[in-house]
Amino acid sequence: MVYSYQVIKFQTVSFVQGTHWSQSIGDKGILYKATKDPFSKLIVQSSSGSKKLFRVPKDRTVVVDKDIIHFLGELA
């Protein structure tokens, strides 16, 4: 599989499988790490109102900084 680096400006982000993430605070923002195989999922709603479901592989980290999200993942 090929994973692309995504940087998305968002309005809301929902961690669909909330128990499958660990959370910590880093100098770049809030870090969420996927903890379940094969995927943990999140929904990102952009400022235009469109929603996308992303699958994040285990041990990948999602960084949430204000209204920007940075992660290695793939579109569902």
C-alpha positions in Angstrom: 0.0 0.0 0.0 1.1 3.6 -0.6 0.3 6.2 2.0 0.3 9.8 1.1 1.0 12.7 3.4 -2.1 14.8 4.0 -2.3 18.3 5.3 -6.0 19.4 5.6 -7.6 22.6 6.9 -10.6 21.4 8.8 -13.6 22.6 10.8 -14.3 19.5 12.8 -12.6 16.1 13.2 -14.3 13.1 14.7 -12.3 10.0 15.8 -14.8 7.4 14.7 -13.3 4.6 16.8 -12.5 6.6 19.8 -11.0 3.8 21.8 -8.4 3.1 19.2 -6.4 6.2 19.6 -3.8 7.3 22.2 -3.5 11.1 22.8 -0.6 13.3 23.8 0.4 16.9 23.6 3.5 17.7 21.5 5.2 20.9 20.6 3.4 20.8 17.2 -0.1 20.3 18.6 -2.2 17.4 19.8 -0.9 14.0 18.7 -3.2 11.1 18.1 -1.7 7.7 17.5 -3.6 4.9 15.9 -3.5 1.8 18.1 -5.5 -0.8 16.3 -4.9 -3.1 13.3 -5.8 -2.9 10.6 -7.1 0.7 10.8 -8.4 3.4 13.1 -10.8 5.8 11.4 -11.5 9.5 11.5 -13.9 11.8 9.8 -12.7 15.2 8.7 -15.2 18.0 7.9 -13.7 20.8 5.9 -14.6 24.5 6.3 -16.7 24.0 3.1 -18.8 21.4 4.8 -17.6 18.4 2.9 -16.8 15.3 5.0 -14.2 12.6 4.3 -13.5 9.3 6.0 -9.9 8.5 6.5 -8.3 5.2 7.6 -5.1 5.5 9.6 -2.9 2.5 9.9 -1.6 1.3 13.3 1.3 3.3 14.8 0.7 6.2 12.5 0.4 9.6 14.1 -2.1 12.4 13.4 -1.2 15.9 14.4 -4.0 18.4 15.1 -2.8 22.0 15.2 -5.6 24.6 15.5 -7.6 24.1 12.3 -5.0 22.1 10.4 -4.5 18.3 10.5 -1.4 16.5 9.4 -1.3 12.8 9.0 -0.2 9.7 7.1 -3.3 7.8 6.1 -5.5 7.0 3.2 -9.0 7.9 2.1 -11.6 5.3 2.9 
